[in-house]
Amino acid sequence: MKDMKTSVVLIFEYFGGLFFFGLAYWILNGILPELSVYSLTGSVYDLANYIWAAAVVIYLLFGIWYLIIKIKTWKFFYQV
């Protein structure tokens, strides 16, 4: 039980992940206009946009689900 974290630490880890995705989006967003030059139909550019959006949505959904489970686990261990 020594690696159990408080709910505040778990929330900060979740926000750290959001910060990482925001930073990655900010840095890698400059690549998208360069891809549109090589894509005559725009499909590569659209695919890159879909991948960025899907990564954020997946992190938000599964990250919140994981955070809730970890907080419930933390409460369960400390109530016993």
C-alpha positions as CSV (number, residue, x, y, z in Angstrom):
1,M,0.0,0.0,0.0
2,K,3.0,2.3,0.0
3,D,2.5,3.2,-3.7
4,M,-1.1,4.4,-3.1
5,K,-1.6,8.0,-4.2
6,T,-4.0,10.6,-2.9
7,S,-6.8,11.8,-5.1
8,V,-5.1,15.2,-5.5
9,V,-2.0,13.5,-6.9
10,L,-4.1,11.5,-9.3
11,I,-5.9,14.6,-10.5
12,F,-2.6,16.4,-11.0
13,E,-1.3,13.4,-13.0
14,Y,-4.4,13.6,-15.2
15,F,-3.9,17.3,-15.7
16,G,-0.2,16.6,-16.5
17,G,-1.4,14.3,-19.3
18,L,-3.7,17.0,-20.6
19,F,-0.7,19.4,-20.5
20,F,1.3,16.8,-22.5
21,F,-1.4,16.5,-25.1
22,G,-1.7,20.2,-25.4
23,L,2.0,20.7,-25.7
24,A,2.3,17.9,-28.3
25,Y,-0.6,19.4,-30.3
26,W,1.0,22.8,-30.2
27,I,4.3,21.5,-31.4
28,L,3.1,19.0,-33.9
29,N,0.3,21.2,-35.3
30,G,2.9,22.9,-37.5
31,I,3.3,19.7,-39.5
32,L,-0.3,19.6,-40.8
33,P,0.1,22.5,-43.3
34,E,3.2,20.9,-44.6
35,L,1.3,17.6,-45.2
36,S,-1.4,19.5,-47.1
37,V,1.2,20.4,-49.8
38,Y,1.9,16.7,-50.5
39,S,-1.8,15.7,-50.5
40,L,-3.6,16.7,-53.7
41,T,-7.0,15.5,-52.4
42,G,-6.5,16.6,-48.8
43,S,-6.9,13.1,-47.4
44,V,-3.5,13.1,-45.6
45,Y,-4.3,16.4,-44.0
46,D,-7.8,15.2,-42.9
47,L,-6.3,11.9,-41.6
48,A,-3.8,13.8,-39.5
49,N,-6.6,16.0,-38.1
50,Y,-8.7,12.9,-37.3
51,I,-5.7,11.3,-35.5
52,W,-5.1,14.4,-33.4
53,A,-8.7,14.7,-32.5
54,A,-9.1,10.9,-31.7
55,A,-6.0,10.9,-29.5
56,V,-7.4,13.7,-27.4
57,V,-10.9,12.2,-27.2
58,I,-9.5,8.8,-26.3
59,Y,-7.3,10.3,-23.5
60,L,-10.2,12.4,-22.2
61,L,-12.6,9.4,-22.0
62,F,-10.3,6.7,-20.8
63,G,-8.3,9.1,-18.6
64,I,-11.4,10.1,-16.7
65,W,-12.5,6.5,-16.5
66,Y,-9.1,5.5,-15.2
67,L,-9.0,8.4,-12.7
68,I,-12.4,7.5,-11.3
69,I,-11.3,3.9,-10.8
70,K,-8.0,4.9,-9.2
71,I,-9.8,7.3,-6.8
72,K,-12.3,4.6,-5.8
73,T,-9.5,2.1,-5.3
74,W,-7.7,4.7,-3.1
75,K,-10.8,5.3,-1.0
76,F,-11.4,1.5,-0.6
77,F,-7.9,0.8,0.6
78,Y,-8.0,3.6,3.2
79,Q,-11.4,2.7,4.5
80,V,-10.4,-0.8,5.5
